[in-house]
Amino acid sequence: MLTSRQLLILQLTVNDFIESAQPVGSRQLSKKPEAPFSPATIRNEMADLEEMGFLEKTHSSSGRIPSEKGYRFYVDHLMRPVHLEDSEVTYVRSLFQREIVESEELIRNTASILSDLTSYTAVLLGPDHSMHTVKQFDVVSLNNEQAVAIIVTDTGRVESRTFDVPNHLDVSDIEKLVNILNDRLVGTPLSQLHYKLQTEVYSLLERHIERVDEWYRVLVEAMTVDQKSELFFSGKLNMMKQPEFHDLEKVEVLFSLMDRSTPATTFFRGNERGIHVRIGSENEHDAMEDCSIITADYTAGTGMDGAIAIIGPKRMDYERVVSILDVISHQLSDQFERRTTRYELMRRNER
């Protein structure tokens, strides 16, 4: 059990190191009004904190820096989320008031807002698209040789695929095709789209459209929608501004992880709710051993969730980042809820 004085000295040491990125000495802390102790007293307490594993020295003559254990204790017991400036809250709200049509654009913009506000790297995990349902189909003829298949989902996601129309297919069949697709597939989850095309739509196409096999093959290709959750990054270069990442080899390894093909589990853990902090070795990848990750979840419509992560050095400004993530995750959830409500009203009006 730490004494009240040790708790204070640990808290001040972490805060000072986060701000300065320089080892913290006893004389330095003794000048703070919050620590009315002599340098000798502080030095003795810091030595005890080091012995208990909460602080460590970079070399024998230096001041001390927090260890992973020290950061973990700080986050769990000493951290106090800060209130954002009114101007920052107003800025965030104004950005989320913009009318954005596509979910992907909303997520990209959120990642950009987060990296700007924190000066760290932001990662957003988009919602699992497999539960999105089809709101509307359209096929637009570009010319006698090409057309575009368009799928709009209930959350505003728009998928479009340009496909070649074989020479012997009749472009005039497109209107009949679109009517059948909208009649049978609106409300279908994307995960069941191909199954329903095969089991319900094909027989109708056989009755109303010439050369059904050719059209069916084209449709299957045109309606292949990526259902996997995607990662969106912003502020990757922010990591290079941190003193801990001036080692180019270390940065190269870290950047190799920040790729859209990287598994989401590198940054996120399944079904985590609320805000979570992972520090250094608590991350599952060796390239992240000098990093901390703070994550939060958001709701992207009925039964669909996504997640947000901020990646920074272990010397991250935890208090500020947690406060920002709390505001942003709620704003993003609210925006998706408004979009869902709006589309539900539109669908009712169309009936």
Backbone torsions as a table, in degrees:
resi	resn	phi	psi	omega
1	MET	NA	127.1	179.3
2	LEU	-81.8	145.4	175.8
3	THR	-76.5	166.2	179.6
4	SER	-61.4	-35.3	179.0
5	ARG	-69.1	-41.2	177.8
6	GLN	-64.5	-39.0	176.7
7	LEU	-59.7	-44.4	-179.7
8	LEU	-64.6	-45.3	-178.2
9	ILE	-66.0	-38.9	176.6
10	LEU	-63.1	-45.2	-179.8
11	GLN	-61.5	-45.0	179.9
12	LEU	-66.1	-37.0	179.2
13	THR	-64.5	-45.6	179.0
14	VAL	-62.9	-47.8	-178.8
15	ASN	-60.5	-42.2	-178.3
16	ASP	-67.1	-41.2	-179.5
17	PHE	-68.7	-37.3	176.4
18	ILE	-59.3	-40.1	-176.6
19	GLU	-77.0	-40.2	-171.0
20	SER	-102.0	-23.3	-174.5
21	ALA	62.7	18.8	178.7
22	GLN	-118.1	142.8	176.1
23	PRO	-52.4	145.1	-173.0
24	VAL	-103.2	128.9	180.0
25	GLY	-105.2	164.0	-177.6
26	SER	-65.7	-39.7	179.0
27	ARG	-62.9	-38.4	178.6
28	GLN	-59.2	-45.7	-179.2
29	LEU	-70.6	-31.9	-176.9
30	SER	-66.8	-18.1	179.4
31	LYS	-83.4	-8.2	-179.4
32	LYS	-82.8	136.0	-179.6
33	PRO	-62.6	-24.2	-179.3
34	GLU	-74.7	-14.1	-176.0
35	ALA	-123.8	78.0	-176.6
36	PRO	-80.2	55.7	-179.2
37	PHE	-122.9	158.9	177.8
38	SER	-73.3	155.4	176.5
39	PRO	-55.1	-36.2	-178.9
40	ALA	-65.7	-42.6	178.9
41	THR	-63.0	-45.2	179.9
42	ILE	-64.1	-40.3	-179.1
43	ARG	-62.0	-41.3	178.7
44	ASN	-64.6	-41.8	179.8
45	GLU	-67.3	-38.5	178.3
46	MET	-65.5	-36.0	177.4
47	ALA	-64.9	-40.2	177.1
48	ASP	-65.8	-40.8	178.3
49	LEU	-64.2	-34.9	176.4
50	GLU	-67.4	-42.7	179.9
51	GLU	-62.4	-34.0	178.8
52	MET	-81.8	-5.5	174.8
53	GLY	94.2	8.1	-178.7
54	PHE	-88.4	-25.4	177.5
55	LEU	-126.2	162.4	176.0
56	GLU	-150.3	160.8	178.0
57	LYS	-104.0	141.0	175.6
58	THR	-77.0	-32.8	168.7
59	HIS	-155.4	171.2	-165.8
60	SER	-61.0	-33.4	-175.3
61	SER	-96.5	2.2	-175.4
62	SER	-87.2	172.4	167.3
63	GLY	-73.7	-168.1	-176.2
64	ARG	-112.7	156.2	175.8
65	ILE	-128.7	159.6	178.4
66	PRO	-67.9	142.5	170.1
67	SER	-87.0	173.7	175.2
68	GLU	-58.8	-39.6	178.3
69	LYS	-62.4	-38.8	178.8
70	GLY	-65.8	-43.6	176.7
71	TYR	-61.5	-42.7	-178.3
72	ARG	-63.0	-42.9	178.5
73	PHE	-64.3	-41.3	178.8
74	TYR	-59.5	-48.7	-178.3
75	VAL	-65.0	-40.6	-175.5
76	ASP	-77.9	-29.3	-169.5
77	HIS	-128.3	-24.8	-171.6
78	LEU	-112.7	-21.4	-176.1
79	MET	-68.3	138.7	175.7
80	ARG	-127.8	111.0	179.5
81	PRO	-53.5	138.3	-177.5
82	VAL	-94.0	157.2	174.4
83	HIS	-84.6	130.4	177.3
84	LEU	-69.5	153.1	175.0
85	GLU	-62.0	146.6	178.6
86	ASP	-55.9	-36.9	-179.3
87	SER	-65.1	-35.4	179.5
88	GLU	-70.6	-42.1	178.3
89	VAL	-62.8	-43.1	178.3
90	THR	-62.1	-41.0	179.2
91	TYR	-61.4	-46.8	-179.5
92	VAL	-62.3	-47.7	-178.4
93	ARG	-62.6	-38.0	180.0
94	SER	-65.0	-37.3	179.2
95	LEU	-67.6	-34.6	-180.0
96	PHE	-82.1	-6.8	176.9
97	GLN	-83.4	-12.5	178.4
98	ARG	-64.3	143.0	178.4
99	GLU	-82.8	109.2	-179.3
100	ILE	-114.2	127.3	-173.0
101	VAL	-78.7	-46.9	-172.8
102	GLU	-97.6	139.2	178.6
103	SER	-59.0	-39.7	-178.0
104	GLU	-60.8	-40.5	179.3
105	GLU	-65.6	-39.1	178.0
106	LEU	-61.2	-43.0	-179.1
107	ILE	-68.3	-42.1	178.1
108	ARG	-61.0	-44.5	-179.6
109	ASN	-62.4	-38.4	179.3
110	THR	-64.0	-42.2	177.9
111	ALA	-60.8	-41.0	179.3
112	SER	-65.4	-42.4	177.9
113	ILE	-59.0	-45.0	-176.8
114	LEU	-64.8	-44.0	-179.5
115	SER	-67.2	-34.4	177.7
116	ASP	-66.8	-43.5	-175.6
117	LEU	-72.9	-33.2	-174.3
118	THR	-99.3	-22.4	-173.1
119	SER	65.9	20.4	173.4
120	TYR	-115.4	-170.5	178.8
121	THR	-94.2	131.4	179.4
122	ALA	-106.6	139.5	175.3
123	VAL	-129.4	127.4	174.6
124	LEU	-116.1	132.7	174.6
125	LEU	-97.7	115.4	179.0
126	GLY	-68.3	158.3	179.6
127	PRO	-65.8	158.0	176.3
128	ASP	-69.0	114.1	-175.2
129	HIS	-75.4	-8.9	-173.9
130	SER	-64.8	-23.5	179.4
131	MET	-94.8	-3.4	173.1
132	HIS	-63.5	146.0	178.3
133	THR	-112.1	154.9	-178.9
134	VAL	-74.3	127.2	176.7
135	LYS	-98.5	-36.0	-176.8
136	GLN	-160.6	143.7	171.5
137	PHE	-113.4	150.0	169.4
138	ASP	-152.6	148.6	173.0
139	VAL	-129.1	119.7	-176.4
140	VAL	-111.3	124.5	179.0
141	SER	-78.8	125.6	176.9
142	LEU	-87.1	-39.8	176.6
143	ASN	-164.1	-166.8	-179.1
144	ASN	-71.4	-10.3	-174.8
145	GLU	-113.4	-21.3	-176.0
146	GLN	-135.5	151.0	175.6
147	ALA	-145.2	165.7	179.5
148	VAL	-121.2	125.9	173.5
149	ALA	-93.5	131.1	-176.4
150	ILE	-124.1	130.1	175.2
151	ILE	-120.7	126.0	175.0
152	VAL	-111.8	129.1	-179.4
153	THR	-96.2	172.9	-178.1
154	ASP	-66.8	-17.3	179.4
155	THR	-100.5	8.3	177.4
156	GLY	91.5	0.8	177.5
157	ARG	-69.3	133.2	-179.3
158	VAL	-117.5	122.2	176.4
159	GLU	-114.1	132.6	177.6
160	SER	-134.3	142.7	179.3
161	ARG	-136.2	126.6	174.1
162	THR	-87.2	133.6	-179.9
163	PHE	-135.6	154.6	178.6
164	ASP	-83.9	134.0	176.4
165	VAL	-94.3	112.9	-179.8
166	PRO	-53.6	148.1	-173.5
167	ASN	-54.6	-37.4	-173.0
168	HIS	-87.1	1.4	177.9
169	LEU	-88.3	143.0	-176.7
170	ASP	-89.4	116.1	-179.4
171	VAL	-62.3	-24.8	-179.7
172	SER	-65.9	-15.1	178.4
173	ASP	-75.3	-10.5	-174.3
174	ILE	-60.9	-43.5	-178.2
175	GLU	-61.7	-43.6	177.5
176	LYS	-63.2	-39.4	179.9
177	LEU	-60.4	-48.4	-178.2
178	VAL	-62.6	-41.7	179.6
179	ASN	-61.1	-43.0	179.5
180	ILE	-65.5	-44.5	-178.8
181	LEU	-62.3	-45.0	-179.9
182	ASN	-67.6	-35.0	-179.6
183	ASP	-67.6	-37.8	-172.2
184	ARG	-100.8	-23.3	-170.3
185	LEU	-113.1	-11.7	176.6
186	VAL	-62.1	131.9	-177.1
187	GLY	92.5	-3.8	180.0
188	THR	-83.7	131.3	174.4
189	PRO	-61.8	145.3	-179.1
190	LEU	-58.3	-31.2	-179.6
191	SER	-65.7	-20.7	-177.9
192	GLN	-107.0	6.5	-172.1
193	LEU	-61.1	-51.5	-177.0
194	HIS	-66.3	-36.5	178.9
195	TYR	-62.4	-43.6	-178.4
196	LYS	-71.2	-33.6	174.3
197	LEU	-57.4	-41.9	-176.2
198	GLN	-74.9	-41.8	-171.1
199	THR	-88.9	-28.0	-175.4
200	GLU	-118.3	-39.7	-171.6
201	VAL	-81.1	-36.1	-174.1
202	TYR	-57.9	-43.5	-177.6
203	SER	-64.4	-34.1	177.4
204	LEU	-70.5	-41.6	178.3
205	LEU	-61.2	-36.7	179.4
206	GLU	-57.9	-37.5	-175.6
207	ARG	-78.8	-26.4	-169.5
208	HIS	-116.7	-11.0	-173.1
209	ILE	-131.9	136.5	176.7
210	GLU	-71.9	153.7	176.8
211	ARG	50.7	54.1	-174.0
212	VAL	-60.6	-36.1	-178.2
213	ASP	-62.9	-38.2	178.7
214	GLU	-65.7	-46.2	179.8
215	TRP	-65.5	-38.5	-179.0
216	TYR	-63.6	-43.8	178.8
217	ARG	-60.7	-42.9	179.2
218	VAL	-63.8	-41.6	-179.4
219	LEU	-62.8	-44.4	-178.9
220	VAL	-59.3	-42.5	179.3
221	GLU	-68.2	-42.3	-176.2
222	ALA	-70.6	-25.1	-176.0
223	MET	-103.4	21.7	174.2
224	THR	-80.2	107.0	-176.8
225	VAL	-108.2	132.1	177.1
226	ASP	-69.1	112.8	-176.5
227	GLN	-95.1	-5.2	-176.8
228	LYS	-74.5	148.4	173.5
229	SER	-66.3	141.0	-177.1
230	GLU	-111.3	153.1	174.6
231	LEU	-101.5	135.2	177.9
232	PHE	-122.3	124.6	-176.9
233	PHE	-109.5	149.5	171.5
234	SER	-148.8	141.7	177.3
235	GLY	76.5	32.2	179.2
236	LYS	-58.1	-40.1	-176.4
237	LEU	-70.3	-12.9	177.2
238	ASN	-59.4	-29.3	-179.5
239	MET	-63.2	-32.2	-178.1
240	MET	-71.4	-14.8	178.4
241	LYS	-81.7	-11.9	-178.6
242	GLN	-86.7	134.9	-178.2
243	PRO	-55.6	-31.6	-178.5
244	GLU	-65.9	-16.8	-173.1
245	PHE	-119.7	33.6	173.2
246	HIS	-80.5	-11.2	174.5
247	ASP	-76.8	110.2	-174.0
248	LEU	-62.7	-34.7	179.0
249	GLU	-64.0	-41.2	179.2
250	LYS	-65.2	-40.4	179.7
251	VAL	-66.5	-40.2	-179.4
252	GLU	-61.1	-42.1	178.7
253	VAL	-64.1	-42.9	-179.7
254	LEU	-65.5	-43.3	-179.1
255	PHE	-64.2	-30.5	179.7
256	SER	-64.3	-24.5	176.4
257	LEU	-76.6	-26.9	-174.1
258	MET	-86.7	71.7	-177.6
259	ASP	-135.1	146.6	-176.8
260	ARG	-61.8	-22.5	-179.6
261	SER	-85.6	-5.8	179.0
262	THR	-65.7	135.4	177.9
263	PRO	-59.9	140.5	-179.4
264	ALA	-61.0	-26.4	-178.4
265	THR	-66.7	-12.6	174.4
266	THR	-63.4	-33.3	-176.1
267	PHE	-114.0	-23.9	-173.6
268	PHE	-124.8	151.3	172.9
269	ARG	-114.1	138.6	-172.8
270	GLY	-59.2	139.6	170.6
271	ASN	62.6	22.4	174.4
272	GLU	-76.6	129.7	177.8
273	ARG	-110.3	148.2	179.3
274	GLY	79.3	-160.1	-176.7
275	ILE	-103.7	133.4	-179.1
276	HIS	-132.2	145.8	-179.4
277	VAL	-121.6	126.6	173.8
278	ARG	-118.3	133.0	-171.2
279	ILE	-120.9	124.4	171.9
280	GLY	53.4	-115.5	-175.0
281	SER	-67.5	-11.3	175.5
282	GLU	-68.9	-19.6	173.4
283	ASN	-77.0	149.2	-169.7
284	GLU	-87.6	-4.5	-178.3
285	HIS	-114.2	136.4	-177.4
286	ASP	-59.0	-33.2	-178.5
287	ALA	-65.9	-15.2	-177.4
288	MET	-100.4	11.3	-173.1
289	GLU	-68.0	-20.7	177.1
290	ASP	-100.3	10.4	-175.3
291	CYS	-115.7	157.4	165.1
292	SER	-116.2	147.6	176.9
293	ILE	-126.3	128.3	174.3
294	ILE	-113.7	125.7	-176.6
295	THR	-119.3	154.9	173.9
296	ALA	-145.9	155.9	178.0
297	ASP	-103.3	161.9	172.0
298	TYR	-143.0	159.7	179.9
299	THR	-102.6	130.9	-175.9
300	ALA	-116.8	32.5	-178.8
301	GLY	119.3	175.3	-176.9
302	THR	-58.5	118.3	176.1
303	GLY	73.7	10.9	-178.0
304	MET	-127.3	131.4	-179.4
305	ASP	-130.3	155.8	172.5
306	GLY	-133.7	-175.0	-178.5
307	ALA	-146.6	156.2	-179.4
308	ILE	-123.9	143.0	174.5
309	ALA	-136.4	142.5	170.1
310	ILE	-114.6	125.5	179.5
311	ILE	-108.1	128.0	177.4
312	GLY	-150.9	-176.1	176.8
313	PRO	-70.9	165.6	174.9
314	LYS	-58.9	-25.5	176.8
315	ARG	-83.8	44.5	-178.3
316	MET	-80.7	150.3	175.0
317	ASP	-79.5	80.2	-172.3
318	TYR	-58.6	-43.1	-176.3
319	GLU	-60.1	-47.0	-178.0
320	ARG	-69.3	-43.4	-177.5
321	VAL	-64.0	-42.5	178.2
322	VAL	-60.2	-41.3	179.3
323	SER	-64.4	-42.5	-179.9
324	ILE	-65.9	-44.4	179.8
325	LEU	-62.0	-38.1	179.2
326	ASP	-61.3	-45.6	179.7
327	VAL	-66.1	-48.7	-174.6
328	ILE	-65.8	-42.7	-178.0
329	SER	-62.8	-38.0	177.8
330	HIS	-70.2	-40.4	178.8
331	GLN	-63.5	-41.7	-179.3
332	LEU	-66.8	-42.7	177.4
333	SER	-60.8	-43.7	179.3
334	ASP	-62.1	-39.8	-179.8
335	GLN	-64.5	-43.3	177.8
336	PHE	-65.5	-37.4	179.1
337	GLU	-64.2	-41.8	178.0
338	ARG	-63.4	-40.1	179.3
339	ARG	-64.0	-42.8	-179.9
340	THR	-63.4	-43.9	178.7
341	THR	-61.3	-42.3	-179.1
342	ARG	-63.1	-42.6	-179.2
343	TYR	-69.9	-34.1	176.3
344	GLU	-63.3	-41.2	177.7
345	LEU	-64.7	-40.4	178.9
346	MET	-62.3	-41.9	-178.3
347	ARG	-67.0	-38.3	177.5
348	ARG	-63.3	-40.8	-179.2
349	ASN	-67.5	-27.2	-179.0
350	GLU	-77.7	-19.6	-174.8
351	ARG	-77.7	NA	NA
